[in-house]
């Protein structure tokens, strides 16, 4: 999937991946896609809730080795 910016949140625990994602999305324009890489298993639940609360679309999520990959589209 194509993306405009990447955020490496590996090694960070809740709520830091979400907080850093929120900050990164704020610096992007509407429609741009952010790729986030996290290692916290709780991030799966957190990103789903974050998407519902903020209106930023969770386009995809995947697990690759020990990394959780998320694609968030800026509203």
MIDOSE-1310 file (N, C-alpha, C; in nm, 2 decimals, decimal comma, always signed):
residues 75
xxxx	+0,08/-0,12/+0,00/+0,00/+0,00/+0,00/+0,09/+0,12/+0,00; +0,05/+0,22/-0,08/+0,13/+0,35/-0,08/+0,10/+0,43/+0,04; +0,20/+0,50/+0,09/+0,18/+0,59/+0,20/+0,27/+0,71/+0,19; +0,24/+0,82/+0,26/+0,31/+0,95/+0,25/+0,41/+0,97/+0,36
xxxx	+0,39/+0,90/+0,47/+0,48/+0,92/+0,58/+0,48/+0,79/+0,67; +0,59/+0,77/+0,74/+0,60/+0,65/+0,82/+0,64/+0,69/+0,96; +0,58/+0,62/+1,06/+0,61/+0,64/+1,20/+0,66/+0,51/+1,26; +0,78/+0,51/+1,31/+0,83/+0,40/+1,38/+0,80/+0,41/+1,53
xxxx	+0,70/+0,33/+1,58/+0,67/+0,33/+1,72/+0,71/+0,20/+1,79; +0,80/+0,13/+1,73/+0,85/+0,01/+1,79/+0,91/+0,04/+1,93; +0,88/-0,05/+2,03/+0,94/-0,04/+2,16/+0,86/+0,05/+2,25; +0,76/+0,12/+2,20/+0,68/+0,21/+2,28/+0,55/+0,14/+2,32
xxxx	+0,51/+0,17/+2,45/+0,39/+0,11/+2,50/+0,28/+0,21/+2,51; +0,16/+0,16/+2,52/+0,04/+0,24/+2,53/+0,06/+0,35/+2,63; +0,02/+0,47/+2,61/-0,05/+0,52/+2,49/+0,04/+0,59/+2,39; +0,17/+0,57/+2,40/+0,27/+0,65/+2,32/+0,25/+0,62/+2,17
xxxx	+0,22/+0,50/+2,12/+0,20/+0,49/+1,97/+0,09/+0,57/+1,92; -0,02/+0,58/+2,00/-0,14/+0,65/+1,96/-0,11/+0,80/+1,96; -0,04/+0,85/+2,07/-0,01/+0,99/+2,08/+0,08/+1,04/+1,97; +0,18/+0,96/+1,93/+0,27/+0,99/+1,82/+0,20/+0,99/+1,69
xxxx	+0,10/+0,90/+1,68/+0,02/+0,89/+1,55/-0,06/+1,01/+1,54; -0,12/+1,05/+1,65/-0,21/+1,17/+1,65/-0,13/+1,30/+1,61; -0,01/+1,31/+1,66/+0,08/+1,42/+1,63/+0,12/+1,42/+1,48; +0,16/+1,30/+1,43/+0,20/+1,28/+1,29/+0,09/+1,31/+1,20
xxxx	-0,04/+1,27/+1,23/-0,15/+1,29/+1,14/-0,18/+1,44/+1,14; -0,16/+1,51/+1,25/-0,19/+1,66/+1,25/-0,10/+1,74/+1,16; +0,02/+1,68/+1,13/+0,11/+1,75/+1,03/+0,09/+1,71/+0,89; -0,02/+1,63/+0,86/-0,04/+1,58/+0,73/-0,17/+1,65/+0,68
xxxx	-0,19/+1,64/+0,54/-0,31/+1,70/+0,49/-0,42/+1,59/+0,47; -0,54/+1,63/+0,45/-0,65/+1,54/+0,44/-0,63/+1,44/+0,32; -0,65/+1,31/+0,35/-0,64/+1,21/+0,24/-0,50/+1,14/+0,24; -0,40/+1,20/+0,31/-0,27/+1,14/+0,31/-0,27/+1,02/+0,40
xxxx	-0,18/+0,92/+0,37/-0,18/+0,80/+0,45/-0,05/+0,79/+0,53; -0,07/+0,75/+0,66/+0,04/+0,73/+0,75/+0,06/+0,58/+0,78; +0,18/+0,53/+0,76/+0,22/+0,39/+0,80/+0,28/+0,39/+0,93; +0,22/+0,31/+1,03/+0,28/+0,31/+1,16/+0,32/+0,17/+1,19
xxxx	+0,44/+0,15/+1,25/+0,50/+0,03/+1,29/+0,51/+0,03/+1,44; +0,44/-0,07/+1,51/+0,44/-0,08/+1,65/+0,47/-0,22/+1,70; +0,51/-0,24/+1,82/+0,54/-0,37/+1,88/+0,45/-0,40/+1,99; +0,37/-0,31/+2,04/+0,28/-0,33/+2,15/+0,16/-0,40/+2,10
xxxx	+0,13/-0,52/+2,15/+0,01/-0,60/+2,11/-0,12/-0,52/+2,13; -0,12/-0,44/+2,23/-0,24/-0,36/+2,26/-0,27/-0,26/+2,16; -0,18/-0,23/+2,07/-0,19/-0,13/+1,96/-0,31/-0,17/+1,87; -0,33/-0,30/+1,85/-0,44/-0,34/+1,76/-0,57/-0,28/+1,81
xxxx	-0,60/-0,30/+1,93/-0,73/-0,25/+1,99/-0,72/-0,10/+2,00; -0,61/-0,04/+2,03/-0,60/+0,11/+2,04/-0,62/+0,18/+1,91; -0,56/+0,12/+1,80/-0,58/+0,19/+1,67/-0,72/+0,18/+1,62; -0,79/+0,07/+1,65/-0,93/+0,06/+1,61/-1,02/+0,16/+1,68
xxxx	-0,99/+0,18/+1,81/-1,07/+0,28/+1,89/-1,03/+0,42/+1,85; -0,90/+0,44/+1,82/-0,86/+0,58/+1,78/-0,93/+0,62/+1,65; -0,94/+0,52/+1,56/-1,00/+0,55/+1,43/-1,15/+0,59/+1,45; -1,22/+0,51/+1,53/-1,36/+0,54/+1,55/-1,38/+0,68/+1,62
xxxx	-1,29/+0,71/+1,72/-1,30/+0,83/+1,79/-1,27/+0,96/+1,71; -1,17/+0,95/+1,62/-1,12/+1,07/+1,55/-1,17/+1,08/+1,41; -1,22/+0,97/+1,35/-1,27/+0,98/+1,21/-1,16/+0,96/+1,11; -1,03/+0,94/+1,16/-0,92/+0,90/+1,07/-0,94/+0,76/+1,04
xxxx	-0,94/+0,72/+0,91/-0,97/+0,59/+0,87/-0,85/+0,49/+0,88; -0,88/+0,38/+0,95/-0,78/+0,27/+0,96/-0,80/+0,19/+0,83; -0,71/+0,21/+0,73/-0,72/+0,14/+0,60/-0,69/-0,01/+0,61; -0,58/-0,04/+0,69/-0,54/-0,18/+0,69/-0,45/-0,20/+0,82
xxxx	-0,45/-0,32/+0,86/-0,35/-0,36/+0,97/-0,30/-0,50/+0,94; -0,18/-0,52/+0,98/-0,12/-0,65/+0,95/-0,01/-0,68/+1,06; +0,02/-0,81/+1,07/+0,13/-0,85/+1,16/+0,24/-0,90/+1,08; +0,36/-0,85/+1,10/+0,48/-0,90/+1,03/+0,59/-0,93/+1,13
xxxx	+0,62/-1,05/+1,14/+0,71/-1,10/+1,25/+0,66/-1,05/+1,38; +0,73/-0,97/+1,45/+0,68/-0,92/+1,58/+0,62/-0,77/+1,57; +0,61/-0,72/+1,45/+0,57/-0,59/+1,43/+0,42/-0,58/+1,39; +0,35/-0,48/+1,43/+0,21/-0,46/+1,40/+0,22/-0,33/+1,30
xxxx	+0,16/-0,35/+1,18/+0,17/-0,24/+1,08/+0,02/-0,19/+1,07; +0,01/-0,06/+1,07/-0,12/+0,01/+1,05/-0,11/+0,12/+0,94; -0,21/+0,13/+0,87/-0,22/+0,24/+0,76/-0,34/+0,32/+0,80; -0,31/+0,44/+0,84/-0,41/+0,54/+0,88/-0,43/+0,65/+0,77
xxx	-0,55/+0,68/+0,73/-0,58/+0,78/+0,64/-0,63/+0,91/+0,71; -0,56/+1,02/+0,69/-0,60/+1,14/+0,75/-0,74/+1,19/+0,70; -0,82/+1,22/+0,80/-0,96/+1,27/+0,76/-0,96/+1,41/+0,69
